[in-house]
Amino acid sequence: MRKETIVENLNAVGERIVTCCNNCDRNPAEITLLAVSKTRPAQDLRFAYEAGQRHFGENYLQEALEKQDALSDLDIHWHFIGPLQSNKSRAVAERFQWIHTVDRLKIAQRLSSQRPKDLAPLNICLQVNIDGEQSKSGIAVQNLVAMAREVVKLPRLRLRGLMAIPAVRQNVQAQKEPFAELASLLQSLRQEFPEQTMDTLSMGMSGDMEAAIACGATIVRIGTDIFGTRNYSA
């Protein structure tokens, strides 16, 4: 993609965030824009970085590692936002600053044991299956507190908050329902674990970002509206 197009798209997304924050009395500085860069070439990420973007989210581990090598001269904050198999946890523990998709205690334990001692603890979000969909990953709502109790014991992880990918809804009011529930769940965890800094709600994508921000999102994961339609055949 042309650099000029990526810059224009980033500016447009930034303007949407500002407008939404103004409409719901929030500070745009509270929102981290996570550029979802799966299937995009490293050069596109470099263009976005040169335009001021610092946080990038990747779903596919091998693809992400190749981009990290190609962009090693840049101070990028790497977020892993895809499903993670146990046998691939070491690379995430060693080479990412964030993972948003922790949904099993085994994965959390592996990430903690594999996180290098010379790095800061790995920031994690617990992925919640907010709609109870059988086809989606995530912790069942009723199991969330029990999972969090075990995760906060792990020394090389820092539990920062929650992430969800709700089912598609057709209007903003309907979109707000699962986001409001996720925000309520985070508030419950804060009360349960007052010693933890749980400040993150990773929710909202290109089609429902406004609803997510209105309900308290702190990280919005935007791909298509920055990089265009994904190319899965590349």
C-alpha positions in Angstrom: 0.0 0.0 0.0 1.2 3.5 -0.7 2.7 5.4 2.3 0.4 8.3 1.6 -2.7 6.1 1.9 -1.6 4.6 5.2 -0.9 8.0 6.6 -4.3 9.3 5.5 -6.0 6.2 7.0 -4.2 6.6 10.3 -5.2 10.2 10.5 -8.8 9.3 9.7 -8.9 6.7 12.4 -7.3 9.2 14.8 -10.0 11.7 14.0 -12.7 9.0 14.7 -11.2 8.3 18.1 -11.2 12.0 19.0 -14.7 12.5 17.9 -15.9 9.5 19.8 -14.1 10.6 22.9 -15.6 14.1 22.7 -19.1 12.5 22.3 -18.7 10.4 25.5 -16.6 12.8 27.6 -13.4 10.8 27.4 -9.8 11.9 26.9 -8.4 10.6 23.6 -5.1 10.1 25.4 -6.7 7.2 27.2 -7.0 5.2 24.0 -4.2 3.2 22.5 -4.6 2.6 18.8 -3.4 -0.9 18.0 -2.7 -1.3 14.3 -3.6 -4.9 13.3 -1.1 -5.7 10.7 -1.6 -9.4 10.0 -1.0 -10.3 6.3 0.5 -6.9 5.6 4.1 -6.6 4.4 6.8 -5.2 6.7 7.1 -2.2 4.5 3.5 -1.2 5.4 4.3 -1.3 9.1 7.4 0.8 8.5 5.2 3.4 6.7 2.8 3.4 9.6 5.7 3.7 12.1 7.1 6.7 10.2 3.6 8.3 10.6 3.8 7.9 14.3 2.2 4.5 15.0 4.0 2.5 17.6 1.7 -0.4 18.7 1.2 -3.2 16.2 -0.9 -6.4 16.6 -0.1 -9.7 15.0 -2.2 -12.9 14.8 0.2 -15.3 13.2 3.4 -16.1 15.0 5.7 -17.0 12.2 4.7 -14.0 10.1 5.1 -11.8 13.2 8.6 -13.1 13.9 9.7 -12.4 10.3 8.4 -8.8 10.6 10.1 -8.3 13.9 13.4 -9.3 12.3 12.8 -7.1 9.3 11.9 -4.1 11.5 14.4 -4.7 14.3 15.7 -1.1 13.9 12.3 0.3 15.0 11.1 0.7 18.6 7.8 -1.1 18.0 5.5 -2.3 20.8 4.5 -5.8 19.6 1.1 -7.3 20.7 0.2 -10.9 20.0 -3.6 -11.0 19.4 -4.1 -14.4 17.8 -4.8 -17.9 19.3 -1.6 -19.4 20.8 -0.6 -23.0 20.8 1.4 -24.3 23.8 4.3 -25.3 21.6 4.7 -21.8 20.4 4.5 -19.9 23.7 8.2 -19.4 24.1 8.6 -17.1 21.1 5.7 -14.9 22.4 7.2 -14.9 25.9 10.6 -13.8 24.5 9.7 -11.4 21.7 6.4 -9.6 22.5 5.4 -6.9 25.1 1.8 -7.9 25.1 -0.5 -10.9 24.5 -4.3 -10.3 24.5 -5.5 -13.9 24.1 -4.7 -15.8 27.2 -7.6 -18.2 27.9 -6.0 -21.2 29.5 -4.0 -21.5 32.7 -1.5 -23.8 30.9 -0.7 -21.1 28.4 -0.3 -18.5 31.2 2.0 -20.8 33.2 4.2 -21.5 30.1 4.4 -17.8 29.3 5.5 -16.9 32.8 8.1 -19.7 33.0 9.5 -18.8 29.6 9.6 -15.0 30.0 13.3 -13.9 30.1 14.4 -12.5 33.5 16.0 -9.5 31.8 12.7 -8.4 30.3 9.8 -6.7 32.1 6.9 -9.0 33.0 4.8 -9.8 30.0 1.6 -7.7 29.8 -1.4 -10.0 29.3 -5.2 -9.7 28.8 -7.5 -12.6 29.6 -9.7 -13.3 26.6 -13.4 -13.6 27.6 -15.9 -15.5 25.4 -18.4 -12.7 26.2 -21.2 -14.2 24.1 -20.6 -17.8 25.0 -20.1 -18.8 21.4 -18.9 -22.4 20.9 -16.9 -21.4 17.8 -14.8 -18.8 19.7 -11.9 -19.0 22.1 -12.1 -17.4 25.5 -12.8 -18.0 29.1 -16.4 -18.5 30.1 -17.7 -15.5 32.1 -18.4 -17.8 35.1 -14.8 -19.0 35.2 -13.1 -15.7 34.9 -12.4 -14.9 38.5 -11.1 -18.4 39.3 -8.7 -18.1 36.3 -7.6 -14.6 37.4 -6.8 -15.9 40.9 -4.3 -18.3 39.4 -2.8 -16.0 36.8 -2.0 -13.2 39.3 0.3 -15.7 41.2 2.5 -16.1 38.1 5.7 -14.0 38.7 6.6 -13.1 35.1 3.2 -12.0 34.0 1.4 -8.7 34.6 -2.4 -9.1 34.3 -3.5 -5.8 32.7 -7.1 -6.5 31.9 -9.6 -8.2 29.5 -10.1 -8.7 25.8 -13.1 -9.9 23.8 -14.3 -10.3 20.3 -18.1 -10.1 20.5 -20.4 -11.5 17.9 -21.3 -9.0 15.1 -24.2 -6.7 15.9 -25.9 -4.4 13.5 -26.2 -1.2 15.4 -24.3 0.8 18.0 -26.7 0.2 20.8 -26.5 -3.6 20.4 -22.8 -3.4 20.0 -22.5 -1.7 23.4 -24.1 -4.6 25.3 -21.1 -7.0 25.4 -18.6 -4.2 25.8 -20.5 -2.9 28.8 -20.5 -6.4 30.2 -16.8 -6.7 29.7 -16.2 -3.4 31.4 -18.3 -4.6 34.4 -16.3 -7.8 34.6 -13.0 -5.7 34.7 -14.4 -3.6 37.5 -15.2 -6.8 39.4 -11.7 -8.0 39.0 -10.3 -4.7 40.2 -12.3 -5.1 43.4 -11.2 -8.7 43.8 -7.5 -7.8 43.2 -7.0 -4.2 44.4 -3.2 -4.7 44.5 -3.1 -5.3 40.7 -3.0 -2.6 38.1 -5.8 -3.7 35.8 -6.3 -0.8 33.5 -6.9 -2.4 30.1 -10.0 -3.2 28.0 -8.9 -4.5 24.6 -12.1 -4.2 22.6 -13.4 -2.7 19.5 -12.4 -3.0 15.9 -13.0 -1.1 12.6 -16.8 -1.8 12.7 -17.6 -1.2 16.3 -14.9 1.1 17.7 -17.3 3.8 18.7 -19.4 1.5 20.8 -16.3 0.1 22.5 -14.8 3.5 23.3 -18.1 4.6 24.7 -18.1 1.6 27.1 -14.5 2.2 28.3 -12.1 0.6 25.8 -8.5 1.5 26.3 -7.1 -0.4 23.3 -8.9 -0.5 20.0 -7.7 -3.1 17.4 -7.9 -1.6 13.9 -6.8 -3.3 10.8 -8.9 -2.8 7.7 -9.4 0.9 8.2 -5.6 1.4 8.3 -4.2 -1.1 5.9 -7.2 -1.9 3.7 -8.7 -5.3 2.9 -6.4 -8.1 4.0 -4.7 -10.3 1.5 -4.9 -13.9 2.7 -3.4 -15.3 -0.5 0.0 -13.6 -0.2 
